């Protein structure tokens, strides 16, 4: 197994990760209408390194 190559897959364009993130956020929060609010809060928590806040 150590001789096997390791592949790193990327996204073909910016729309793919954006759509994936929106879909995951909708599924995890169950609130499609509050997506923007949740997105802003998620970014704030990630930038602050607030793991406890992310867990909540």
PDB file with SEQRES, HELIX, SHEET and CRYST1 records, atoms N, CA, C and O in Angstrom:
SEQRES   1 A   56  UNK UNK UNK UNK UNK UNK UNK UNK UNK UNK UNK UNK UNK          
SEQRES   2 A   56  UNK UNK UNK UNK UNK UNK UNK UNK UNK UNK UNK UNK UNK          
SEQRES   3 A   56  UNK UNK UNK UNK UNK UNK UNK UNK UNK UNK UNK UNK UNK          
SEQRES   4 A   56  UNK UNK UNK UNK UNK UNK UNK UNK UNK UNK UNK UNK UNK          
SEQRES   5 A   56  UNK UNK UNK UNK                                              
HELIX    1 AA1 UNK A   14  UNK A   29  1                                  16    
HELIX    2 AA2 UNK A   35  UNK A   48  1                                  14    
HELIX    3 AA3 UNK A   51  UNK A   55  1                                   5    
CRYST1    1.000    1.000    1.000  90.00  90.00  90.00 P 1           1          
ATOM      1  N   UNK A   1       0.804  -1.188   0.000  1.00  0.00           N  
ATOM      2  CA  UNK A   1       0.000   0.000   0.000  1.00  0.00           C  
ATOM      3  C   UNK A   1       0.855   1.263   0.000  1.00  0.00           C  
ATOM      4  O   UNK A   1       0.413   2.292  -0.511  1.00  0.00           O  
ATOM      5  N   UNK A   2       2.032   1.219   0.542  1.00  0.00           N  
ATOM      6  CA  UNK A   2       2.880   2.406   0.601  1.00  0.00           C  
ATOM      7  C   UNK A   2       3.324   2.854  -0.786  1.00  0.00           C  
ATOM      8  O   UNK A   2       3.665   4.020  -0.983  1.00  0.00           O  
ATOM      9  N   UNK A   3       3.322   1.933  -1.748  1.00  0.00           N  
ATOM     10  CA  UNK A   3       3.753   2.278  -3.102  1.00  0.00           C  
ATOM     11  C   UNK A   3       2.621   2.834  -3.962  1.00  0.00           C  
ATOM     12  O   UNK A   3       2.858   3.260  -5.093  1.00  0.00           O  
ATOM     13  N   UNK A   4       1.410   2.836  -3.448  1.00  0.00           N  
ATOM     14  CA  UNK A   4       0.279   3.306  -4.229  1.00  0.00           C  
ATOM     15  C   UNK A   4       0.251   4.829  -4.269  1.00  0.00           C  
ATOM     16  O   UNK A   4       0.548   5.484  -3.270  1.00  0.00           O  
ATOM     17  N   UNK A   5      -0.102   5.389  -5.416  1.00  0.00           N  
ATOM     18  CA  UNK A   5      -0.162   6.844  -5.501  1.00  0.00           C  
ATOM     19  C   UNK A   5      -1.343   7.406  -4.704  1.00  0.00           C  
ATOM     20  O   UNK A   5      -2.364   6.742  -4.524  1.00  0.00           O  
ATOM     21  N   UNK A   6      -1.179   8.626  -4.238  1.00  0.00           N  
ATOM     22  CA  UNK A   6      -2.233   9.328  -3.527  1.00  0.00           C  
ATOM     23  C   UNK A   6      -2.760  10.415  -4.445  1.00  0.00           C  
ATOM     24  O   UNK A   6      -1.991  11.206  -4.990  1.00  0.00           O  
ATOM     25  N   UNK A   7      -4.062  10.452  -4.612  1.00  0.00           N  
ATOM     26  CA  UNK A   7      -4.679  11.439  -5.485  1.00  0.00           C  
ATOM     27  C   UNK A   7      -5.440  12.460  -4.652  1.00  0.00           C  
ATOM     28  O   UNK A   7      -6.067  12.126  -3.647  1.00  0.00           O  
ATOM     29  N   UNK A   8      -5.372  13.687  -5.083  1.00  0.00           N  
ATOM     30  CA  UNK A   8      -6.147  14.739  -4.440  1.00  0.00           C  
ATOM     31  C   UNK A   8      -7.088  15.318  -5.485  1.00  0.00           C  
ATOM     32  O   UNK A   8      -6.659  15.882  -6.491  1.00  0.00           O  
ATOM     33  N   UNK A   9      -8.368  15.165  -5.223  1.00  0.00           N  
ATOM     34  CA  UNK A   9      -9.361  15.642  -6.176  1.00  0.00           C  
ATOM     35  C   UNK A   9      -9.742  17.077  -5.845  1.00  0.00           C  
ATOM     36  O   UNK A   9      -9.849  17.452  -4.677  1.00  0.00           O  
ATOM     37  N   UNK A  10      -9.940  17.858  -6.868  1.00  0.00           N  
ATOM     38  CA  UNK A  10     -10.353  19.239  -6.685  1.00  0.00           C  
ATOM     39  C   UNK A  10     -11.717  19.472  -7.293  1.00  0.00           C  
ATOM     40  O   UNK A  10     -12.328  18.564  -7.857  1.00  0.00           O  
ATOM     41  N   UNK A  11     -12.180  20.679  -7.174  1.00  0.00           N  
ATOM     42  CA  UNK A  11     -13.454  21.068  -7.758  1.00  0.00           C  
ATOM     43  C   UNK A  11     -13.209  21.663  -9.137  1.00  0.00           C  
ATOM     44  O   UNK A  11     -12.224  22.376  -9.330  1.00  0.00           O  
ATOM     45  N   UNK A  12     -14.081  21.385 -10.098  1.00  0.00           N  
ATOM     46  CA  UNK A  12     -13.867  21.887 -11.455  1.00  0.00           C  
ATOM     47  C   UNK A  12     -14.045  23.399 -11.577  1.00  0.00           C  
ATOM     48  O   UNK A  12     -13.463  24.022 -12.465  1.00  0.00           O  
ATOM     49  N   UNK A  13     -14.849  23.994 -10.685  1.00  0.00           N  
ATOM     50  CA  UNK A  13     -15.038  25.444 -10.700  1.00  0.00           C  
ATOM     51  C   UNK A  13     -15.608  25.884  -9.354  1.00  0.00           C  
ATOM     52  O   UNK A  13     -15.882  25.049  -8.492  1.00  0.00           O  
ATOM     53  N   UNK A  14     -15.784  27.184  -9.175  1.00  0.00           N  
ATOM     54  CA  UNK A  14     -16.240  27.698  -7.878  1.00  0.00           C  
ATOM     55  C   UNK A  14     -17.695  27.360  -7.573  1.00  0.00           C  
ATOM     56  O   UNK A  14     -18.083  27.312  -6.405  1.00  0.00           O  
ATOM     57  N   UNK A  15     -18.493  27.129  -8.589  1.00  0.00           N  
ATOM     58  CA  UNK A  15     -19.910  26.844  -8.365  1.00  0.00           C  
ATOM     59  C   UNK A  15     -20.133  25.510  -7.673  1.00  0.00           C  
ATOM     60  O   UNK A  15     -21.110  25.349  -6.941  1.00  0.00           O  
ATOM     61  N   UNK A  16     -19.250  24.561  -7.892  1.00  0.00           N  
ATOM     62  CA  UNK A  16     -19.424  23.228  -7.312  1.00  0.00           C  
ATOM     63  C   UNK A  16     -19.288  23.264  -5.784  1.00  0.00           C  
ATOM     64  O   UNK A  16     -20.191  22.781  -5.101  1.00  0.00           O  
ATOM     65  N   UNK A  17     -18.204  23.814  -5.212  1.00  0.00           N  
ATOM     66  CA  UNK A  17     -18.135  23.837  -3.749  1.00  0.00           C  
ATOM     67  C   UNK A  17     -19.209  24.741  -3.139  1.00  0.00           C  
ATOM     68  O   UNK A  17     -19.705  24.461  -2.048  1.00  0.00           O  
ATOM     69  N   UNK A  18     -19.567  25.816  -3.832  1.00  0.00           N  
ATOM     70  CA  UNK A  18     -20.613  26.714  -3.333  1.00  0.00           C  
ATOM     71  C   UNK A  18     -21.933  25.955  -3.229  1.00  0.00           C  
ATOM     72  O   UNK A  18     -22.613  26.029  -2.205  1.00  0.00           O  
ATOM     73  N   UNK A  19     -22.290  25.238  -4.264  1.00  0.00           N  
ATOM     74  CA  UNK A  19     -23.542  24.463  -4.257  1.00  0.00           C  
ATOM     75  C   UNK A  19     -23.506  23.366  -3.201  1.00  0.00           C  
ATOM     76  O   UNK A  19     -24.502  23.124  -2.519  1.00  0.00           O  
ATOM     77  N   UNK A  20     -22.369  22.709  -3.068  1.00  0.00           N  
ATOM     78  CA  UNK A  20     -22.231  21.659  -2.063  1.00  0.00           C  
ATOM     79  C   UNK A  20     -22.394  22.230  -0.662  1.00  0.00           C  
ATOM     80  O   UNK A  20     -23.104  21.660   0.166  1.00  0.00           O  
ATOM     81  N   UNK A  21     -21.737  23.356  -0.395  1.00  0.00           N  
ATOM     82  CA  UNK A  21     -21.840  23.982   0.921  1.00  0.00           C  
ATOM     83  C   UNK A  21     -23.268  24.409   1.222  1.00  0.00           C  
ATOM     84  O   UNK A  21     -23.737  24.241   2.347  1.00  0.00           O  
ATOM     85  N   UNK A  22     -23.964  24.956   0.237  1.00  0.00           N  
ATOM     86  CA  UNK A  22     -25.352  25.372   0.439  1.00  0.00           C  
ATOM     87  C   UNK A  22     -26.245  24.170   0.734  1.00  0.00           C  
ATOM     88  O   UNK A  22     -27.110  24.230   1.608  1.00  0.00           O  
ATOM     89  N   UNK A  23     -26.032  23.098   0.013  1.00  0.00           N  
ATOM     90  CA  UNK A  23     -26.817  21.889   0.227  1.00  0.00           C  
ATOM     91  C   UNK A  23     -26.568  21.312   1.621  1.00  0.00           C  
ATOM     92  O   UNK A  23     -27.510  20.940   2.319  1.00  0.00           O  
ATOM     93  N   UNK A  24     -25.312  21.240   2.019  1.00  0.00           N  
ATOM     94  CA  UNK A  24     -24.980  20.719   3.348  1.00  0.00           C  
ATOM     95  C   UNK A  24     -25.563  21.598   4.439  1.00  0.00           C  
ATOM     96  O   UNK A  24     -26.094  21.094   5.429  1.00  0.00           O  
ATOM     97  N   UNK A  25     -25.467  22.910   4.265  1.00  0.00           N  
ATOM     98  CA  UNK A  25     -26.005  23.830   5.259  1.00  0.00           C  
ATOM     99  C   UNK A  25     -27.511  23.665   5.389  1.00  0.00           C  
ATOM    100  O   UNK A  25     -28.036  23.660   6.502  1.00  0.00           O  
ATOM    101  N   UNK A  26     -28.208  23.532   4.276  1.00  0.00           N  
ATOM    102  CA  UNK A  26     -29.655  23.315   4.313  1.00  0.00           C  
ATOM    103  C   UNK A  26     -29.997  22.010   5.037  1.00  0.00           C  
ATOM    104  O   UNK A  26     -30.920  21.962   5.849  1.00  0.00           O  
ATOM    105  N   UNK A  27     -29.248  20.966   4.733  1.00  0.00           N  
ATOM    106  CA  UNK A  27     -29.521  19.655   5.337  1.00  0.00           C  
ATOM    107  C   UNK A  27     -29.214  19.651   6.833  1.00  0.00           C  
ATOM    108  O   UNK A  27     -29.960  19.068   7.619  1.00  0.00           O  
ATOM    109  N   UNK A  28     -28.132  20.293   7.222  1.00  0.00           N  
ATOM    110  CA  UNK A  28     -27.722  20.282   8.624  1.00  0.00           C  
ATOM    111  C   UNK A  28     -28.586  21.183   9.497  1.00  0.00           C  
ATOM    112  O   UNK A  28     -28.825  20.866  10.662  1.00  0.00           O  
ATOM    113  N   UNK A  29     -29.054  22.290   8.956  1.00  0.00           N  
ATOM    114  CA  UNK A  29     -29.837  23.221   9.763  1.00  0.00           C  
ATOM    115  C   UNK A  29     -31.328  23.001   9.599  1.00  0.00           C  
ATOM    116  O   UNK A  29     -32.108  23.343  10.488  1.00  0.00           O  
ATOM    117  N   UNK A  30     -31.733  22.432   8.465  1.00  0.00           N  
ATOM    118  CA  UNK A  30     -33.154  22.253   8.203  1.00  0.00           C  
ATOM    119  C   UNK A  30     -33.872  23.570   7.963  1.00  0.00           C  
ATOM    120  O   UNK A  30     -35.098  23.640   8.055  1.00  0.00           O  
ATOM    121  N   UNK A  31     -33.108  24.618   7.654  1.00  0.00           N  
ATOM    122  CA  UNK A  31     -33.690  25.952   7.506  1.00  0.00           C  
ATOM    123  C   UNK A  31     -33.161  26.608   6.241  1.00  0.00           C  
ATOM    124  O   UNK A  31     -32.153  27.314   6.276  1.00  0.00           O  
ATOM    125  N   UNK A  32     -33.837  26.377   5.130  1.00  0.00           N  
ATOM    126  CA  UNK A  32     -33.379  26.943   3.862  1.00  0.00           C  
ATOM    127  C   UNK A  32     -33.493  28.463   3.854  1.00  0.00           C  
ATOM    128  O   UNK A  32     -32.681  29.135   3.219  1.00  0.00           O  
ATOM    129  N   UNK A  33     -34.476  29.010   4.540  1.00  0.00           N  
ATOM    130  CA  UNK A  33     -34.676  30.454   4.537  1.00  0.00           C  
ATOM    131  C   UNK A  33     -33.603  31.177   5.354  1.00  0.00           C  
ATOM    132  O   UNK A  33     -33.277  32.329   5.066  1.00  0.00           O  
ATOM    133  N   UNK A  34     -33.057  30.514   6.362  1.00  0.00           N  
ATOM    134  CA  UNK A  34     -32.046  31.138   7.204  1.00  0.00           C  
ATOM    135  C   UNK A  34     -30.630  30.850   6.747  1.00  0.00           C  
ATOM    136  O   UNK A  34     -29.686  31.010   7.521  1.00  0.00           O  
ATOM    137  N   UNK A  35     -30.465  30.430   5.504  1.00  0.00           N  
ATOM    138  CA  UNK A  35     -29.148  30.019   5.008  1.00  0.00           C  
ATOM    139  C   UNK A  35     -28.117  31.137   5.139  1.00  0.00           C  
ATOM    140  O   UNK A  35     -26.998  30.886   5.585  1.00  0.00           O  
ATOM    141  N   UNK A  36     -28.466  32.350   4.764  1.00  0.00           N  
ATOM    142  CA  UNK A  36     -27.502  33.459   4.809  1.00  0.00           C  
ATOM    143  C   UNK A  36     -27.069  33.726   6.234  1.00  0.00           C  
ATOM    144  O   UNK A  36     -25.883  33.897   6.514  1.00  0.00           O  
ATOM    145  N   UNK A  37     -28.039  33.761   7.134  1.00  0.00           N  
ATOM    146  CA  UNK A  37     -27.723  33.998   8.544  1.00  0.00           C  
ATOM    147  C   UNK A  37     -26.806  32.906   9.085  1.00  0.00           C  
ATOM    148  O   UNK A  37     -25.836  33.197   9.785  1.00  0.00           O  
ATOM    149  N   UNK A  38     -27.111  31.652   8.765  1.00  0.00           N  
ATOM    150  CA  UNK A  38     -26.292  30.533   9.214  1.00  0.00           C  
ATOM    151  C   UNK A  38     -24.891  30.601   8.576  1.00  0.00           C  
ATOM    152  O   UNK A  38     -23.895  30.309   9.238  1.00  0.00           O  
ATOM    153  N   UNK A  39     -24.819  30.978   7.321  1.00  0.00           N  
ATOM    154  CA  UNK A  39     -23.533  31.066   6.633  1.00  0.00           C  
ATOM    155  C   UNK A  39     -22.632  32.102   7.281  1.00  0.00           C  
ATOM    156  O   UNK A  39     -21.444  31.862   7.497  1.00  0.00           O  
ATOM    157  N   UNK A  40     -23.210  33.260   7.588  1.00  0.00           N  
ATOM    158  CA  UNK A  40     -22.434  34.329   8.215  1.00  0.00           C  
ATOM    159  C   UNK A  40     -21.931  33.876   9.579  1.00  0.00           C  
ATOM    160  O   UNK A  40     -20.762  34.073   9.911  1.00  0.00           O  
ATOM    161  N   UNK A  41     -22.809  33.273  10.364  1.00  0.00           N  
ATOM    162  CA  UNK A  41     -22.425  32.814  11.702  1.00  0.00           C  
ATOM    163  C   UNK A  41     -21.368  31.718  11.624  1.00  0.00           C  
ATOM    164  O   UNK A  41     -20.425  31.705  12.415  1.00  0.00           O  
ATOM    165  N   UNK A  42     -21.518  30.814  10.689  1.00  0.00           N  
ATOM    166  CA  UNK A  42     -20.541  29.740  10.516  1.00  0.00           C  
ATOM    167  C   UNK A  42     -19.166  30.310  10.187  1.00  0.00           C  
ATOM    168  O   UNK A  42     -18.160  29.865  10.740  1.00  0.00           O  
ATOM    169  N   UNK A  43     -19.120  31.281   9.300  1.00  0.00           N  
ATOM    170  CA  UNK A  43     -17.832  31.890   8.950  1.00  0.00           C  
ATOM    171  C   UNK A  43     -17.209  32.577  10.160  1.00  0.00           C  
ATOM    172  O   UNK A  43     -16.002  32.474  10.380  1.00  0.00           O  
ATOM    173  N   UNK A  44     -18.019  33.273  10.939  1.00  0.00           N  
ATOM    174  CA  UNK A  44     -17.506  33.951  12.140  1.00  0.00           C  
ATOM    175  C   UNK A  44     -16.903  32.948  13.118  1.00  0.00           C  
ATOM    176  O   UNK A  44     -15.825  33.174  13.667  1.00  0.00           O  
ATOM    177  N   UNK A  45     -17.607  31.843  13.328  1.00  0.00           N  
ATOM    178  CA  UNK A  45     -17.125  30.821  14.260  1.00  0.00           C  
ATOM    179  C   UNK A  45     -15.838  30.174  13.763  1.00  0.00           C  
ATOM    180  O   UNK A  45     -14.922  29.925  14.547  1.00  0.00           O  
ATOM    181  N   UNK A  46     -15.769  29.903  12.473  1.00  0.00           N  
ATOM    182  CA  UNK A  46     -14.559  29.293  11.909  1.00  0.00           C  
ATOM    183  C   UNK A  46     -13.368  30.231  12.013  1.00  0.00           C  
ATOM    184  O   UNK A  46     -12.273  29.807  12.382  1.00  0.00           O  
ATOM    185  N   UNK A  47     -13.574  31.504  11.691  1.00  0.00           N  
ATOM    186  CA  UNK A  47     -12.473  32.482  11.775  1.00  0.00           C  
ATOM    187  C   UNK A  47     -11.984  32.656  13.210  1.00  0.00           C  
ATOM    188  O   UNK A  47     -10.794  32.869  13.445  1.00  0.00           O  
ATOM    189  N   UNK A  48     -12.905  32.564  14.167  1.00  0.00           N  
ATOM    190  CA  UNK A  48     -12.542  32.721  15.577  1.00  0.00           C  
ATOM    191  C   UNK A  48     -11.972  31.431  16.174  1.00  0.00           C  
ATOM    192  O   UNK A  48     -11.429  31.440  17.279  1.00  0.00           O  
ATOM    193  N   UNK A  49     -12.098  30.330  15.443  1.00  0.00           N  
ATOM    194  CA  UNK A  49     -11.625  29.048  15.968  1.00  0.00           C  
ATOM    195  C   UNK A  49     -12.484  28.556  17.121  1.00  0.00           C  
ATOM    196  O   UNK A  49     -12.010  27.819  17.986  1.00  0.00           O  
ATOM    197  N   UNK A  50     -13.739  28.961  17.135  1.00  0.00           N  
ATOM    198  CA  UNK A  50     -14.675  28.617  18.216  1.00  0.00           C  
ATOM    199  C   UNK A  50     -15.309  27.257  17.938  1.00  0.00           C  
ATOM    200  O   UNK A  50     -16.403  27.177  17.380  1.00  0.00           O  
ATOM    201  N   UNK A  51     -14.621  26.198  18.328  1.00  0.00           N  
ATOM    202  CA  UNK A  51     -15.124  24.849  18.090  1.00  0.00           C  
ATOM    203  C   UNK A  51     -16.372  24.531  18.902  1.00  0.00           C  
ATOM    204  O   UNK A  51     -17.255  23.810  18.437  1.00  0.00           O  
ATOM    205  N   UNK A  52     -16.445  25.068  20.113  1.00  0.00           N  
ATOM    206  CA  UNK A  52     -17.632  24.831  20.950  1.00  0.00           C  
ATOM    207  C   UNK A  52     -18.853  25.496  20.284  1.00  0.00           C  
ATOM    208  O   UNK A  52     -19.948  24.933  20.283  1.00  0.00           O  
ATOM    209  N   UNK A  53     -18.655  26.670  19.733  1.00  0.00           N  
ATOM    210  CA  UNK A  53     -19.742  27.355  19.038  1.00  0.00           C  
ATOM    211  C   UNK A  53     -20.179  26.585  17.807  1.00  0.00           C  
ATOM    212  O   UNK A  53     -21.372  26.515  17.511  1.00  0.00           O  
ATOM    213  N   UNK A  54     -19.236  26.010  17.092  1.00  0.00           N  
ATOM    214  CA  UNK A  54     -19.565  25.208  15.916  1.00  0.00           C  
ATOM    215  C   UNK A  54     -20.385  23.976  16.316  1.00  0.00           C  
ATOM    216  O   UNK A  54     -21.318  23.580  15.618  1.00  0.00           O  
ATOM    217  N   UNK A  55     -20.021  23.392  17.431  1.00  0.00           N  
ATOM    218  CA  UNK A  55     -20.723  22.196  17.895  1.00  0.00           C  
ATOM    219  C   UNK A  55     -22.176  22.507  18.244  1.00  0.00           C  
ATOM    220  O   UNK A  55     -23.076  21.711  17.975  1.00  0.00           O  
ATOM    221  N   UNK A  56     -22.392  23.690  18.855  1.00  0.00           N  
ATOM    222  CA  UNK A  56     -23.767  24.100  19.206  1.00  0.00           C  
ATOM    223  C   UNK A  56     -24.551  24.335  17.947  1.00  0.00           C  
ATOM    224  O   UNK A  56     -25.729  24.686  18.010  1.00  0.00           O  
TER     225      UNK A  56                                                      
END                                                                             
